[in-house]
Amino acid sequence: MKCIRCGNETYKSTTTEAVELDGGVLIIRNIPCYKCETCDEIHFTGDVVKQLEKIIALAKQHIQELSVVNFATAA
């Protein structure tokens, strides 16, 4: 896969993202992604984006001030 930002090669990896919600902050760990070797840009596949959207929607219903979830177990 080529980086959308700079056009160089990407490699499979994982990342952590923090999402600010109305009631607090959701941290999602171990999200599968592609990282650019050159510019460190992170890209998600469509399937991962769909899963992230589901995780965030569920978290909005149950959010505390701070919630941390693992992508693999929450998806």
Residue, then its C-alpha position, 0 to 999 in steps of 0.5 A: m500500500k502506498c502512502i496517500r500523503c507522500g506516495n512512499e511504502t507503508y507497512k502493517s502496524t498498530t496504533t492508539e487513538a484518543v477520541e474526545l466525546d461529549g462525556g469524556v475521552l475514549i482511548i482505543r489501543n492496538i488499532p490495525c493500520y498501515k504506517c508510512e516508512t517516510c512521513d509516519e502518516i497512518h492509514f486505516t482500511g475501510d473495515v477498520v474504520k467501520q469497526l472504529e465507528k461501531i466502537i465509538a458509537l457504543a462508547k458514547q452510550h457508556i462513556q465515563e470520564l476516561s475509557v480505554v478499550n482494546f480494538a481486538t476485544a471491542a470490535 
